[in-house]
Amino acid sequence: MKKRFWLSLLMLLCTVSLISGCSGVSVGQRANHVDNWQRIQKRGFVTVGLDDTFVPMGFREKSGKLVGYDVDLARAVFKLYGIKVSFQSIDWSMNATELNNGTIDLIWNGYSKTPEREKKVAFSDTYLQNDQTLVTLRKNHIDSYADMTGKTLGAQSGSSGAQDISEYPKLLKNRIKGQTPVLYDSFTNAFIDLNAGRIQGMIIDSTYAGYYVNHESNPKAYKIMNGSFPKEQFGVGMRKTDVTMRHKINRGLKILAKNGTLAKINHKWFGESADSPLLNK
């Protein structure tokens, strides 16, 4: 009887362990092969991956509180469906990997649509437009992109700016003598090196550049220059199998555009300078 008891108990523990193990693996593996809306709706929250230093899209205040344009917008969209938003800080260069591994459900953080990214993720409708700009210090007397010849350039790893430097070499790359730009894990660190003189310029999103510079103690110390890079479109990145999620987010964005919420969020973070296609229709 004792042998049967312990054997039964061992088999039960093994079965529970196996089920738990399979369950743990399946959530991550299955997420990339099924439509996850019902699962997310049932658990009551969706996980959004972001770079929490990317002002003003998603960043932490000195108190540690997470705020930002995309933070407000994501919460407003999912509030329509009674779903809370859990934000997960990630290595931005690994965002698509985190998404397809099931670690996060969405990439919502000033995520520009590009042909390369569209091979890996599905995008929502465009909710904001953006440009890549060159930021320098006025004291360095860099008054054009051509003045970066022989200078050291910075960009964020995995960013649209870094991609543009490679994809449009005639606009900039050939003017820095073939140097590879210095890549940073965040724009915050790039600004530190710019101010310290370790780099002389950086390619950065206009949304980030404008907000960051305007909130510095001496904004006149910086120069922001528009280039000839193509205009970018911000969208929410999601797994290609999440067809329902895409429909719900697109519907939510249209509702927010119609009821005035999107305009309020735009004005809060960008004033009158927000370029939102949803409000131009």
ROVO-300618 format. One record per residue (C-alpha): residue number from 1; residue in one letter; x, y, z. Coordinates in nm, 2 decimals, always signed. Layout:
REM ROVO-300618
resi;resn;X;Y;Z
NUM;A;X;Y;Z
...
END
This chain:
REM ROVO-300618
resi;resn;X;Y;Z
1;M;+0.00;+0.00;+0.00
2;K;+0.28;+0.24;+0.09
3;K;+0.46;+0.16;-0.24
4;R;+0.14;+0.23;-0.43
5;F;+0.08;+0.55;-0.24
6;W;+0.43;+0.69;-0.31
7;L;+0.42;+0.57;-0.67
8;S;+0.09;+0.74;-0.72
9;L;+0.21;+1.06;-0.55
10;L;+0.53;+1.06;-0.77
11;M;+0.32;+1.01;-1.08
12;L;+0.09;+1.30;-0.98
13;L;+0.38;+1.53;-0.91
14;C;+0.54;+1.44;-1.24
15;T;+0.21;+1.51;-1.43
16;V;+0.17;+1.85;-1.26
17;S;+0.53;+1.94;-1.33
18;L;+0.49;+1.83;-1.69
19;I;+0.17;+2.03;-1.74
20;S;+0.32;+2.34;-1.57
21;G;+0.63;+2.31;-1.78
22;C;+0.43;+2.27;-2.10
23;S;+0.21;+2.56;-2.00
24;G;+0.50;+2.78;-1.93
25;V;+0.65;+2.71;-2.27
26;S;+0.33;+2.72;-2.46
27;V;+0.23;+3.07;-2.35
28;G;+0.55;+3.20;-2.51
29;Q;+0.55;+2.97;-2.81
30;R;+0.18;+2.97;-2.88
31;A;+0.15;+3.35;-2.86
32;N;+0.32;+3.38;-3.20
33;H;+0.09;+3.12;-3.36
34;V;-0.26;+3.22;-3.24
35;D;-0.49;+3.51;-3.21
36;N;-0.44;+3.62;-2.84
37;W;-0.73;+3.86;-2.79
38;Q;-0.95;+3.63;-2.59
39;R;-0.66;+3.53;-2.36
40;I;-0.57;+3.89;-2.30
41;Q;-0.93;+3.99;-2.25
42;K;-0.98;+3.71;-2.00
43;R;-0.67;+3.79;-1.79
44;G;-0.76;+4.16;-1.79
45;F;-0.44;+4.32;-1.90
46;V;-0.21;+4.36;-2.20
47;T;+0.17;+4.39;-2.18
48;V;+0.33;+4.68;-2.38
49;G;+0.70;+4.68;-2.44
50;L;+0.89;+5.01;-2.44
51;D;+1.21;+5.20;-2.39
52;D;+1.13;+5.39;-2.08
53;T;+1.39;+5.67;-2.16
54;F;+1.22;+5.77;-2.48
55;V;+1.07;+6.12;-2.41
56;P;+0.80;+6.22;-2.46
57;M;+0.66;+5.88;-2.58
58;G;+0.73;+5.68;-2.27
59;F;+0.97;+5.78;-1.99
60;R;+1.01;+5.79;-1.61
61;E;+0.99;+6.10;-1.41
62;K;+1.23;+6.16;-1.12
63;S;+0.98;+5.99;-0.89
64;G;+1.00;+5.68;-1.11
65;K;+0.64;+5.72;-1.24
66;L;+0.60;+5.61;-1.60
67;V;+0.45;+5.89;-1.82
68;G;+0.44;+5.98;-2.18
69;Y;+0.23;+6.03;-2.50
70;D;+0.22;+5.66;-2.59
71;V;+0.15;+5.57;-2.22
72;D;-0.16;+5.79;-2.22
73;L;-0.27;+5.68;-2.57
74;A;-0.23;+5.30;-2.49
75;R;-0.43;+5.34;-2.17
76;A;-0.70;+5.54;-2.34
77;V;-0.74;+5.28;-2.62
78;F;-0.76;+4.98;-2.38
79;K;-0.99;+5.16;-2.14
80;L;-1.25;+5.13;-2.41
81;Y;-1.23;+4.75;-2.37
82;G;-1.20;+4.74;-1.99
83;I;-0.84;+4.61;-2.02
84;K;-0.55;+4.75;-1.81
85;V;-0.21;+4.82;-1.96
86;S;+0.11;+4.67;-1.80
87;F;+0.43;+4.84;-1.93
88;Q;+0.74;+4.64;-1.96
89;S;+1.09;+4.80;-2.01
90;I;+1.28;+4.62;-2.28
91;D;+1.61;+4.63;-2.47
92;W;+1.48;+4.83;-2.77
93;S;+1.71;+4.65;-3.02
94;M;+1.53;+4.33;-2.91
95;N;+1.17;+4.45;-2.93
96;A;+1.06;+4.21;-3.21
97;T;+1.22;+3.92;-3.04
98;E;+1.05;+4.00;-2.71
99;L;+0.72;+4.03;-2.90
100;N;+0.74;+3.70;-3.08
101;N;+0.87;+3.52;-2.77
102;G;+0.55;+3.62;-2.59
103;T;+0.73;+3.84;-2.33
104;I;+0.52;+4.14;-2.44
105;D;+0.20;+4.17;-2.64
106;L;+0.27;+4.50;-2.81
107;I;+0.55;+4.74;-2.91
108;W;+0.40;+5.09;-2.85
109;N;+0.67;+5.35;-2.81
110;G;+0.72;+5.58;-3.11
111;Y;+0.76;+5.27;-3.32
112;S;+0.83;+5.37;-3.69
113;K;+0.69;+5.16;-3.97
114;T;+0.96;+5.03;-4.20
115;P;+0.97;+4.76;-4.47
116;E;+1.22;+4.56;-4.26
117;R;+1.00;+4.57;-3.94
118;E;+0.69;+4.48;-4.14
119;K;+0.85;+4.15;-4.22
120;K;+0.85;+4.07;-3.85
121;V;+0.55;+4.24;-3.70
122;A;+0.20;+4.37;-3.80
123;F;+0.13;+4.74;-3.76
124;S;-0.18;+4.94;-3.65
125;D;-0.29;+5.24;-3.85
126;T;-0.06;+5.54;-3.83
127;Y;-0.14;+5.77;-3.53
128;L;+0.15;+6.01;-3.55
129;Q;+0.41;+6.12;-3.80
130;N;+0.78;+6.19;-3.73
131;D;+1.10;+6.30;-3.88
132;Q;+1.47;+6.22;-3.82
133;T;+1.68;+6.52;-3.73
134;L;+2.04;+6.60;-3.66
135;V;+2.11;+6.74;-3.31
136;T;+2.43;+6.92;-3.24
137;L;+2.57;+7.18;-3.00
138;R;+2.58;+7.54;-3.13
139;K;+2.93;+7.59;-3.00
140;N;+3.05;+7.32;-3.24
141;H;+2.94;+7.54;-3.54
142;I;+2.78;+7.26;-3.73
143;D;+2.53;+7.43;-3.95
144;S;+2.45;+7.16;-4.20
145;Y;+2.46;+6.79;-4.25
146;A;+2.77;+6.84;-4.46
147;D;+2.95;+6.99;-4.16
148;M;+2.95;+6.65;-4.00
149;T;+3.24;+6.55;-4.23
150;G;+3.51;+6.40;-4.02
151;K;+3.30;+6.43;-3.70
152;T;+3.16;+6.15;-3.48
153;L;+2.79;+6.07;-3.51
154;G;+2.57;+5.90;-3.26
155;A;+2.23;+5.71;-3.28
156;Q;+2.03;+5.47;-3.08
157;S;+2.08;+5.10;-3.14
158;G;+1.78;+4.95;-3.33
159;S;+1.63;+5.30;-3.39
160;S;+1.49;+5.43;-3.72
161;G;+1.77;+5.69;-3.72
162;A;+2.04;+5.42;-3.72
163;Q;+1.86;+5.24;-4.00
164;D;+1.83;+5.56;-4.20
165;I;+2.21;+5.62;-4.17
166;S;+2.27;+5.29;-4.34
167;E;+1.98;+5.30;-4.59
168;Y;+2.04;+5.65;-4.71
169;P;+2.42;+5.69;-4.72
170;K;+2.42;+5.98;-4.96
171;L;+2.23;+6.19;-4.71
172;L;+2.49;+6.16;-4.43
173;K;+2.70;+5.85;-4.40
174;N;+2.95;+5.93;-4.68
175;R;+3.01;+6.27;-4.51
176;I;+3.17;+6.12;-4.20
177;K;+3.44;+5.94;-4.39
178;G;+3.28;+5.60;-4.37
179;Q;+3.29;+5.60;-3.99
180;T;+3.04;+5.37;-3.82
181;P;+2.81;+5.58;-3.60
182;V;+2.84;+5.52;-3.22
183;L;+2.53;+5.33;-3.11
184;Y;+2.37;+5.38;-2.77
185;D;+2.12;+5.18;-2.57
186;S;+1.92;+5.51;-2.51
187;F;+1.91;+5.86;-2.64
188;T;+1.98;+5.98;-2.28
189;N;+2.33;+5.83;-2.29
190;A;+2.38;+5.98;-2.64
191;F;+2.30;+6.33;-2.51
192;I;+2.55;+6.27;-2.22
193;D;+2.82;+6.20;-2.48
194;L;+2.71;+6.49;-2.70
195;N;+2.74;+6.73;-2.41
196;A;+3.08;+6.58;-2.31
197;G;+3.21;+6.62;-2.66
198;R;+3.26;+6.25;-2.73
199;I;+3.03;+6.28;-3.03
200;Q;+2.95;+6.59;-3.23
201;G;+2.60;+6.51;-3.35
202;M;+2.32;+6.25;-3.33
203;I;+2.04;+6.14;-3.56
204;I;+1.73;+6.13;-3.35
205;D;+1.35;+6.14;-3.37
206;S;+1.21;+6.50;-3.40
207;T;+0.95;+6.41;-3.13
208;Y;+1.23;+6.32;-2.88
209;A;+1.47;+6.60;-2.98
210;G;+1.22;+6.88;-2.95
211;Y;+1.08;+6.77;-2.61
212;Y;+1.43;+6.69;-2.47
213;V;+1.59;+7.02;-2.58
214;N;+1.30;+7.23;-2.46
215;H;+1.32;+7.08;-2.12
216;E;+1.70;+7.14;-2.08
217;S;+1.82;+7.42;-1.86
218;N;+1.98;+7.59;-2.17
219;P;+1.78;+7.49;-2.48
220;K;+1.96;+7.75;-2.69
221;A;+2.28;+7.55;-2.65
222;Y;+2.15;+7.30;-2.90
223;K;+2.08;+7.31;-3.28
224;I;+1.82;+7.08;-3.44
225;M;+1.83;+7.04;-3.81
226;N;+1.59;+6.87;-4.04
227;G;+1.73;+6.66;-4.32
228;S;+1.61;+6.48;-4.62
229;F;+1.52;+6.15;-4.46
230;P;+1.17;+6.02;-4.55
231;K;+0.89;+6.12;-4.31
232;E;+0.81;+5.83;-4.07
233;Q;+0.49;+5.69;-3.94
234;F;+0.43;+5.58;-3.59
235;G;+0.22;+5.26;-3.54
236;V;+0.16;+5.00;-3.28
237;G;+0.36;+4.68;-3.34
238;M;+0.20;+4.34;-3.28
239;R;+0.23;+3.97;-3.37
240;K;+0.10;+3.90;-3.72
241;T;-0.14;+3.64;-3.58
242;D;-0.31;+3.90;-3.36
243;V;-0.57;+4.00;-3.61
244;T;-0.84;+4.08;-3.35
245;M;-0.59;+4.30;-3.16
246;R;-0.51;+4.50;-3.47
247;H;-0.88;+4.55;-3.54
248;K;-0.95;+4.66;-3.18
249;I;-0.66;+4.90;-3.16
250;N;-0.75;+5.06;-3.50
251;R;-1.11;+5.09;-3.39
252;G;-1.00;+5.24;-3.06
253;L;-0.78;+5.50;-3.23
254;K;-1.06;+5.61;-3.45
255;I;-1.30;+5.64;-3.15
256;L;-1.04;+5.86;-2.97
257;A;-0.99;+6.07;-3.27
258;K;-1.37;+6.12;-3.31
259;N;-1.45;+6.20;-2.94
260;G;-1.16;+6.45;-2.89
261;T;-0.94;+6.23;-2.66
262;L;-0.66;+6.20;-2.92
263;A;-0.65;+6.58;-2.98
264;K;-0.62;+6.63;-2.60
265;I;-0.33;+6.39;-2.57
266;N;-0.16;+6.55;-2.87
267;H;-0.19;+6.89;-2.72
268;K;-0.07;+6.78;-2.38
269;W;+0.26;+6.65;-2.51
270;F;+0.32;+6.84;-2.84
271;G;+0.11;+7.15;-2.82
272;E;+0.00;+7.25;-3.17
273;S;+0.29;+7.07;-3.34
274;A;+0.15;+6.71;-3.34
275;D;+0.12;+6.56;-3.68
276;S;-0.16;+6.30;-3.66
277;P;-0.31;+6.16;-3.98
278;L;-0.62;+6.04;-3.78
279;L;-0.71;+6.40;-3.71
280;N;-0.66;+6.52;-4.06
281;K;-0.91;+6.28;-4.22
END
